[in-house]
Amino acid sequence: MSVKKGGRFTKNHFSIPKTKNTINKTKDMITIDNITAEYNKFEQRNLPEALKASEFEFVKENLDLYGEDETIDEYINTFISKLNEIEGKKVRKPDKTKAVQKPRKVKSETKKQSIKVKHVKKAKTVKTAKTKAFIKEVGDVDLQIKFIKSFVLMNGKTVAKERILNLYKRIEKAAAELKIRKTSAHAKNILYVVNFLKDSYNDKKFNIEIPKQKFEELKQLAGREKQMLSVLFIKRYVNLYGKEDKVQAKRLFEAIKKAAEDGKITSKDLHFEELKKIKKSLESFINQNTQLYPENFDLKGLAGIAGLTCPCKKKSLNGLPDEIEKNITENQLPSGIFSATQISNEHFDTVELTGKWKQGIGTISLPFHLLFWGEKGSGKSTLILGLAKYLATEHNLKILFIAKEEGHSFTLKEKINRLSAAVPNLYFAEKLPDDKNFLKQIDVLMIDSVNSIGMSNDELEKLKSSNTNLSTVSLLMSYKSGDTYKGDSDFGHNAQAVFKVAAGKWKAEKNRFGGSEEVDIDFE
């Protein structure tokens, strides 16, 4: 696997030969991979109502959600199972004699057995309920967990090579967009998935068998988050726009009703009020032929909850579609302008700090820009060297420490040894490197101090704009009065957090990351 220095994904994870698209599948078996192609081979007149094209539309619309919701999984699995039964009847005639000649005694035993099975299921439900306490319901499942879940669902199956290729490309795209980085929480497991996909594809091994221990680890991880059922229902409702299909509307109405009866949707649900309105709207549409989307319905708000672009048409004052004024869509937004929905659904790489760093700084997102200032001897250099060691060891970030004040000296060596900072991923220099490409491989640049290297605020901002993924930690000296730092006040304005260091302690003066406690400096 080809990975850039620093561990980021690159476009050349593995070479995928260009071949014609063919599906490797079990003969006569319809699966989640080939259902779209196989379904078209059936004659509609031979299918029961539950397997007609109108029902298949729902399956197609929700294939992307397979593995994210138990209700949808159950429906699609049942649909495929029933199709396979029909397929079996084409190949093998059913043994009608066997069915007719079933003795009553056997029927009685079957009944008995079914009671026994019911009892077992009840016990299983109790056990499952206990496990579900650890599942976090979210509006949108973390992107990395989605990828891992898609991978886990392949285990023990013969899958189409297109499915392997599709998952790889989705991961590659996320990596290229920096939605996955080497500092991401599940980066190691994502790398494992990519390597596994590479080997399976290149070796033409489409029967996926994940090693048992790794499978259990990934399965547990994949089950940590689950999309809220209410959000899935809202998504289905918004997707009905423009179709206004009574069959699908009725199916959605029944699903919401059943979820409420089973206690899966309660008044404590974050979107309970929205679901009440949707249920009422569906009921009126089905029984009274009213509009599926009433005029006072906030369809845009619902689309925002579901993470979708609103499909609604803009209306002019007279209620008719406005032919002159163009409706703004997220795809038409100029560069640099983002909708609230886009930002709400965007993934940001965060670094979960712990201990004193959490207390003083908070939770940071990459890239970050911090400023520390204080008088000579206050412990500034020791503090940021300790931070450098922590980020390099605990979060695998590559740090370049510009030690202009101490330089390449015995005192720097003594400080490194005293703090046990001789660790991987931590590099030192007396000035900024002439090789500008080197900075592209660095995650965090620490400057001790900005005053010593004679850097202006404009120069620092230019450095940031040239290296958009680079985080910075700047250290500034203070005036003798100790009231403020030396240099342009814009240093503080442009930093996301500013910390004052005094008498062996440090505390935020301004902090967008939430940390607010006064913290002692560890000098050893």
N, C-alpha and C positions, 0 to 999 in steps of 0.2 A: 504494500500500500504506500502510495506516495503522499507524504504529508509535509507541509511547509515547516521550516524550523520554527518552533514555538507551538507546534501541535494543532494548528488550524487545519480544517479540511481544505483540500484543493480540488480543482476540477478533475485531476488525474488520480482519483482514488484507485481506480482499476480500469483496465481496458475492456470494453465490451464490444465483441466483434459484431459487425453489421450483418445480420442475417434476416431472412424473411420471417415475418411474424407467424409463428405456428403455436398452437396450444397443445401442451402435453397434458392429457387428461385420462382418467380411467375410462375404459370403454363402457358405453351405455350409461354412464353415471353423470347426472347433472349436479354441478357444484356451484358455490358462490363465484368461482372464477369464470365459468362458461355459461351461466344461466342466460345472459343477454343474447348470446348467439344461438343457444340451443332452443330457447323458448319459441323463436320464430319458425321452427320446424314443425310445431304442433298446429293442427287444424282446429280453429276455434269451435267448430260444431261438435268436436269430440271431447271438449273440455267441460267440466262442471262449472257452475256459476262462480265458485270460489277461486277458480284458476283462469278466468277470462282475462282479456287484455286490460280491462279497467282496473282489475286487481294487480296485474303485473306492473302497471304504471307506478303504483305505490312502492313496489319492490325496487324498481329502477331508481326512483327518486331517493330511496333511503339506503342504497348500497354503500355509499360513502360513510354512513353512520353505523354500518355493521360492526359490532364489537364495542360500541359505545353505550348501548342501551339495551337492557334485557328484554323490554317489550318488543322493540324492533327486531332484535336477534331471534326471538321466539317466533315472530310472524314470518320472517324470511326463511328460517329453518323449516317451519311447517309447510310453507309454500313449496320449497324445493323437495321436501320429502314426498308431498302429494304428487308433484310432477314426476318424480322417480317411480312412484307407484303406477301412474298412467303409462310411463315408458316401459315398465316391467310387463304390463298387460299386453303391450304391442309385441314383445319378444316372446313371452311365455303365457300361454292361456291359463287362466286360473282353474284350480281343481275344484269345480263346483260340487262334485260328489262329496268331497270331504266336508264342505261347508254345510251341505244339507243333512248329512248323516251324523251330525254331532249329537251324541247321547245327552240326555238331560243331566245325568250324573256329572258328566264333565263340566256342563254349564254351571252346576252348583259349586263344583270345586273351583272353577274359574272365579266365581263370585267371592268365594272364601278367600281365594288368593288375592283378589283385588282389594279386599278389606285389609289384608295383611300388608300389601304394598302401600296402601293409604296410610297405615300406621307408621311405616318406615319413612314415608315422605314427611309426615308431621314432625318426626324427630329430626329429620334433616333440616327442616325449616328453622327450627329452634337454633340449631348449630350455625346456620347461615346468618341468622339475625345477629348472633354474637359477633361474627366476623365483620358484618357490615358497619359496625360502629367505627371501624378504622378507615372506612372509605370516605373521602372528602368530596362532597357534592359541590361542583363549581359551574359557573356560567359557561366557561369554555375550558376544555381539558388542555393542560400544558402540551405544547407542540411535540416536545421530546417524548412524552408519555404516549402520545398518539402514535408516533413512529414505532415505539417499543411494543405497543399493543397490537399494531398491524403485523409486526414480526411474530409475536407470540401466537397469533391466530393462524399462522402458516404451519405451526408445528404438527407433525404427524400426518401431514396431507401432501398429496401430489399437486403442486400448484402450477399454474401457467407461468411460463418464463416472463410474460409481459407483466405479471403481478410483481415479480422480483425486480424487474427493470423499473417499473413505476415507483416502487417504494424507494429504490436507490436514488432515482431522479428527484423525488420530493425531498429527500435528505440533502442531496447535493445543492438543490435550490435554496433550502433553508440555510445551509452553511455559507453559500455565496452571498446571501443577504444578511449574514452575521446574526441570524436568529439562533444559531448554534455556534458556540465557541468552545475552546478548550477549557474555559472556566465555567461553562454551563454545568448545572448540577448533575446531569446524567451523561456527560460527554464520553466517559469511558465505555458505557454501555452502548451508546450510539456508534462508537468506533467498532465495537464488537459486532454490532448488527451489520455495519457496512462491510466489514471483512467477510462475514458469513455470506452475505448476498453476493459478494465478488466471487468467492470460491464456488458457490452453488451455480451461479450463472456461467462462469468460465468452464467449469467441469461438467456442465449440463446435468447437474444433480437436482432435479426438481421435486424429489421426495424429501421434504424438509424434516430433519430430525435434530433438534437442538439438544445438546447434552443435558441430562436430567437435572444436575445441580444448577446449571446456568438457566435452564428453563424455569425452575422454581423461583429463582431470584428475579428473573424478568417478569414472570407471571405476577409475583407479589407487587412488583413495582408498577406494572400496568394496571393493577387493581386499586391503586392508591386514590386515583381521582375518577370521578364519574360525572358526566354532564347532567345537570339538573333536569329531571323529567319535564318540569314545567317549561324550561327553555326549548326542549325538543318539540313539545306540543305547539309552542308559539311559532317555532320555525316551520312546522308543517302547515300551520294556519296561514302564515305569510306566503308560503309557496303555493297556496291555492289561488292566489290572486291571478286573475286573467283566465282561469280555467273554470272556476265556479262549478265544479263537478259534484253532484249530489252524492254519488257513491263514496267518493273520497271524504266529503264533508261528514257523511254519516259515520264512516269508519273512525274519523278523528273524534267526533262527538262521543261515540261509544268508548273509545280508548280513554278519553278524559273522564268520562263517567265512571268507568271501571277503576281507574287509578284512584279516584276520590273514594269509591266504595271500599277499596282495598287498603285505604289509609296511606297510599303513596303520595297523594296530594292532600295537604291539610291547610287550614287557615294560617298556619305559621310559615307557609311557603312564601318566599320573597315575591313571587309573581302571582299570588293567589287571586288578587283582584282582577288582574288581566285575564286570567283563565276563566273566571266567572263570566266576564263580558264575552269572551270568545265562545264559551259553551252556550250562552244565551243567544248569541248571534247565529251559531251553527243550528241550534234548535229551530229558530224562526225561519232560517233559510230552508231547512229540510221540510218543515211542516206547513209553513205559511207562504213560501215562495218570496220572502222578503229579500232585500239586498244582503249579500254575504258580509259586506263591509259597510256598515251604517256611516252616514255623513260625519257624525260626531266621533267616529272611531279614530284613535291615534295610531294609524298603521305605521307611520315613520318611527314612532316610539317603540312599537313591537318589533319592527325590523332591526332597530338598534339593539334591543335585548338579545335577539337571535343572532346578532353579528352579521346581518344581511344588509345589502343595499335596498332601500325601499323601492318596490316596483311600482308604487302609486304614481298616477299622472298628476301633474300640477294643474290646479284649477284657477280660472280667472274669477273675478268678482261675481259674474252671472252664473257661475257653477259649471260652465262648459270648459273643455280642455283649451288651454291657452296656446294658440298656434304661433303666436309671435314671440313671446318671451320664452327663452330656452330654459329647460329644467336643468339644474346643476346636478351632475352625477359624480360619484367619486372617481370614475375613470377620466372625467374631463377636467379635474382640478389642476390648476397650473402647478408647476414645480414649486415646492416649498410650502404649499397649502394643504392641510390635512383636515379631514372631517373629525368630529368628536367620536364617531363610531370607529373610524380607523385607529385613532389613538387608544380608545378603550380596549380594542381587541389586539393591539400590537404587543409583541413579546419583547421585553427588555431583559438584558443580561444583568442580573443582580449578584452582588457578592454578599453573602450572609456573614457578617462579622460576628465574632463571639467575645465574651469576657469584657475586659476593659475597653476594647476597640468598639464593641457594640454600644457600651454605655456612653462613650465620648463622641463617637462618630455616627453610629446608627447602621442602617442597611444602605450600601452604596450601589449605584448602577454604573455600568461601564459605557463610555469612558467617564471618569470623575476628575474633578479639579479642586484640590484642597490647598489652603494656605495656612502656614504656621508662622507666628512671629513672636519675638521676645528679646529680652536683653541678653547680653553676653553672659555665658555661664548659667543660664536658666535651665539648660538641659534640652535645648531645641534639637541639636544634632543627634544626641542619644535617643530622643523620642522618635525621630523619623527613621533612624537606622533600625530601631526596634520594630517599627511599622513595616519597613522594607523586609525584614526577616520573616515577619508574620505572613505577609502577602505572598512571599516566595515559597514558603514551606506549606502553609495551610491552604492556599488557594492556587498554587502552581502558576503564579504570575511571574513573568520575566521582568526584572527590575534593573534599570540603569541608574546608579547613584552618582551624581556629579559632586565629588567631595573637593570643591575648590578651596575651601577654608583650610582644611587639614592636608589636602594633597596626598600623594603617594608616600606616606610617612610612617614612622614608628608609632606615632600616636593613633593613627587610623588602625594600624594592626592591633594595638592594645585594646582599642574600642571594640573591634570585631571579635577579638578573643573573649573580652569581658562579657559581651552580650551573646556569645556562642553563635555569632552571625556568619560563620564560614559555612554557608549553605548553598546548594545548587540554585540556579536561576537568579542569583544576585551578582551584579557586575559593577565595577567602579571605574571612574575616569575623573580627570582634573578639569576637563572642558567638554563641551558638546562635540560628538564625533564628526569628523569631516565627511565620513561616508554616511550620506543621508539615508541610504537604504537600510543601514543597521537599525535605525529608529523604527523602521517598519516591522522589525522582529521583536521589538520591545513593547511590553504592555503598560508599564508605569515608568515615567521619568521623574526622578527626585533631584531637586537642585538645592544644594547647600553651599552658598546661598545665592539667591538671585542678585543681591547687591554685589557680591564678590565677583561674579562673572560679568557684571556690568550690563545686565539684560534689562531692556525697557519693557513696559507693559505691551507696547505695540509689537515688539519682537516676540514676546511670549505668545501673544494671540496669533501671530503669523505662523509660529511653530505648531500651535494647536490645529490651525486650519489646514496646514500641509500634512498633518498626521491625525486624521479624524478619529482613529481608533486608539490614540495614545492618551492615557490618563497622566495627570501631572500632580506632583506634590511640591509646592514651592515654599522655601524658607526665607523669611525676611528679617533683617536686623531691626531693632527699635531705636528710637532716639533716647538719649540719656534720661530724659524725663520718664520714659517707660509708658508714655500715654498712647503712642501709636507707632506704626512701623515706618521705616524709611522707604520713600518711593512714592510713585503715583498712586492716588487713592483708587484708581481703576483696577489695580491688582486685586483689591478686596471685592470690588463690584463684580468682576468677572469670575471670581472663584465661587464654587457652589457652597463651600463651607470655609469659615475663617476661625482659627483657634489661637487664643493667646496663651503663651507659655510663660510661667513665672514661678520662681521658688520651688522648682521640682514638681509642679502641677500644670495641667492644661485643661482648658474649657472652651467650648464654642462661644463665639460672639455672634456668629450667624451660621445657620446650618439647615440646609434643605433636606438633609438625610435623617434628621430626627434626634440624634444624640445630643444630650444637654447636660450630662453629669460632669462634675469636676473629677479628674482622674489623676492619680499619682504616676510619676514617671518611674519606670524600673531601671535603675542604673546598673543592675547586674543581670 
